[in-house]
Amino acid sequence: MTADALTMDKIVSLARRRGFVFPSSEIYGGLGSAYDYGHYGVLAKNNVKARWLEAMTQERDDIVALDSAIILNPRVWEASGHVAGFTDPLVDCRTCKLRFRADDLASAQCGRKPSKHPGETEECDLTEPRRFNLMFETHLGPMHETADKVYLRPETAQGIFVNFKNVLQLARRTPPFGIAQIGKSFRNEITPGNFLFRTREFEQMEMEYFVPPDEADRWYAYWIEERLGWYTRYGIRPGHLRVREHDADELSHYSKATSDIEYLFPIGWSELEGIANRGDFDLTQHSEHSGTKLEYVGPDGERYTPHVIEPAGGVDRALLAFLVDAYDEEVVAERERVVLRLHPRIAPVKAAVLPLIAKDEQMVSRARSLYEDLRRRHVVEYDDGGAIGRRYRRQDEIGTPFAFTIDEQTLEDDTVTVRDRDSLAQKRISIDSARAWMDDALERPWNTPKAG
Ligand code: GAP
C-alpha cells in the first residue's frame, strides 16, 4: 500500500480492533493522548526494545546497559539545563480558550474555524508567547507544603550521565564506550497527538556514546548510519527513511549538531529518532554542579572530558513506524485482506498452530502437541475458533508470519502445511522438523516485497 493512501485512522482502528493499543482510561472518557497497550501491543513493543538492546549490547563489546531511576535528585535537572531551558513557547487564545505552540501555529487549527490557523481570523485574540516548562513536577514525601519538589524525567539520558563514573570504574571501560538505557520519560507536551507519535508519557531508548573529543565527528556520522541500518534491518523501507540535519537555530541547548532520522508517517515526514553530538556539555555541567570530576584518566595520566554522541529514539514512535510500514491491504481470491507485513522478529506472534477441523480429536491432539513443542522457544498461538480462512485473516492482521495447519494428511504421513503470511505460499514439512524450521526461519535475513 502506498504511503499517501494510508491514514493514521487505519492504524488506530487496526490497533484497537486487534488489541494492540487502547485509549487509556476509556471507561472514564479517556485522557487526552494517553494509551494503554494490549496483549499484542506489549509483545510487539517488547520485541522493539529487545532488538534495540540486542543491537546495542549483545552484538557489540563497547556498550553496557543501565536502568536508572525515573525521579532523580532535582539538581540533576538544574545542571542539565532543563529547569531553565526545557521549554516551549506557548500562546493562549482569549477567544476560543485554546493553547497553542507559538512556534508551530502553521500546523495548529483555530478553535472556532478549524480550516484556519490560530491568528488567521479577526476573531483570534492571541496572547504574547510565554515560555512553558515541559517537565512534570511532583513532590517527595507526604506533606505537600514542606516536601521537596522533584521532576519526572523528560529524557533517560541524564540518568546515564550521572552514572558515568560508576560505569567507567566498575565496568572498566575506555572511550569510546557507550551506556544504553530504555525507560519511561514524561513531557507535559502542549500539543500531543497523532496517536502514539506524541504523548505525554512515552518510552525512550537512548544510548550515550563517550568518545575522545577529536573523534566526535567520526562517531556522529557512524551512529547516524548504524541507526538507519537498524530500522531497515527490521523491515522499514529505505525509501521511507531520510536524514535531516538541524539548522543552527533548531539545536537543543546541549547540542553541537543533531540529525533526525525521519520517517514518512501518514502525517508526513517526521522525526523518528535524533542523533546528537552533545559535545562535553553534560559531563562538564555535572562535574561543576556536583563537584565530582567526570573525566577519563588514561593509564599514562592523559585526562580529558569525553564528548558524547547520542542516538535517542522513542519506543512508541518506533512501534508506530513499524506498524505503518507493515500495514497493507490487498485483494486475494476476491476478498480484501488486511495484513501487517511485520519483520518476524518484531511480530508479536511468530506462528499460529491451526487444526483444520476443530472437532476432529486426532487433529486437535496433534495440533496441541505441536503447539506445546513450539511454545517452549517461541511466542506461538493455538487457534481453533471458526473457519480456517477467518483464522488466517486474524493472524494476518496481527502480523503472524507463519501458520502451521494440521489436516487429514497429517494423520496419514506426519506432515503439516506451513503458510507464509506474505506470499501466501504453502508447503508441507514433517511435523517433527517444525521446531527446527521455525528456529531457522526466525534467524534468516528477511526480505518481504513491499510496495513503494
Ligand atoms: N535525550 C535527547 C532527547 O530526548 P528528543 O529528540 O527530545 O531527544 C528522542 O527525544 C526521541 O524520543 C524522539 O526522536 C522520539 O522518538 C521520542 N519522543 C520524544 N518526545 C516524545 C513524545 N512526546 N511522545 C513520543 N515519543 C517522543
Residues whose N, C-alpha, C, O or C-beta is under 5 A from the ligand:
A	BS01	GAP	P154 E155 A157 E189 L196 F197 R198 T199 R200 F202 Q204 E271 L272 E273 G274 A312 G313 G314 R317
